Amino acid sequence: MELIDNFAYLGVQFSFNGKFLKTKKKLLDQALKAMYSVLQKARKLYLPVEMQLNLFETMVAPILLYGSEVWGFEMSILLTGFN
């Protein structure tokens, strides 16, 4: 049997130490790209704030929450700033 440091399963990086930092960083990067794309198009089309919030909830939030049932139990360093 081969020992490995981490592996990916359904887009979630599982690490030998039980932390999901790589997964969180990847999802954050993807969500930021989606958010900036939504903002750019919203400004170009002069969309109302309510519609922008709806687009965020449907296009950005699911990216951020992907796999949170697995990694969500851990205190998030990215959100709290604590180690």
C-alpha positions in Angstrom: 0.0 0.0 0.0 1.4 3.4 -1.0 1.3 6.3 1.5 0.4 9.7 0.1 0.1 13.2 1.5 -3.3 14.1 0.0 -5.8 13.0 -2.6 -8.8 14.5 -4.4 -12.2 13.0 -4.3 -15.1 14.8 -6.1 -13.1 18.0 -6.1 -12.3 18.0 -2.4 -8.6 17.6 -1.4 -8.2 15.3 1.6 -4.9 15.7 3.4 -3.1 13.4 5.8 -3.4 15.9 8.6 -7.2 16.3 8.3 -7.1 19.9 7.2 -8.8 21.1 4.0 -6.7 24.3 3.4 -6.0 23.4 -0.3 -9.7 22.8 -0.9 -10.7 26.1 0.7 -8.1 28.1 -1.2 -9.2 26.5 -4.5 -12.9 27.2 -3.9 -12.1 30.7 -2.8 -10.1 31.4 -6.0 -13.0 30.0 -8.1 -15.6 32.0 -6.2 -13.6 35.2 -6.6 -13.4 34.7 -10.3 -17.2 34.1 -10.5 -17.9 37.1 -8.3 -15.8 39.5 -10.4 -17.4 38.2 -13.5 -20.9 38.8 -12.0 -19.9 42.3 -10.9 -18.4 43.2 -14.2 -21.6 42.1 -16.1 -23.9 43.7 -13.5 -22.1 47.0 -13.9 -22.2 46.8 -17.7 -25.9 46.0 -17.7 -26.8 48.4 -14.9 -28.5 45.6 -12.9 -30.3 46.6 -9.7 -28.8 45.6 -6.4 -31.5 43.0 -5.6 -30.7 41.2 -8.9 -26.9 41.3 -8.1 -27.5 39.7 -4.8 -29.7 37.0 -6.4 -26.9 36.3 -8.9 -24.4 36.1 -6.0 -26.6 33.6 -4.2 -27.0 31.5 -7.3 -23.6 31.7 -8.9 -21.0 32.4 -6.3 -22.3 31.0 -3.0 -22.6 27.4 -4.3 -19.0 27.5 -5.2 -18.0 28.6 -1.7 -20.2 26.0 -0.1 -19.2 23.1 -2.3 -18.2 20.2 0.0 -18.8 22.2 3.2 -20.6 19.2 4.7 -17.1 17.6 4.7 -14.8 20.4 5.5 -17.2 22.8 7.3 -16.7 21.3 10.8 -13.2 22.7 10.9 -12.6 26.2 12.1 -11.9 28.2 9.0 -8.5 30.0 9.0 -9.5 31.9 5.9 -12.6 33.4 7.5 -11.6 33.9 11.1 -7.9 34.7 10.8 -7.0 32.5 13.7 -4.5 29.7 13.5 
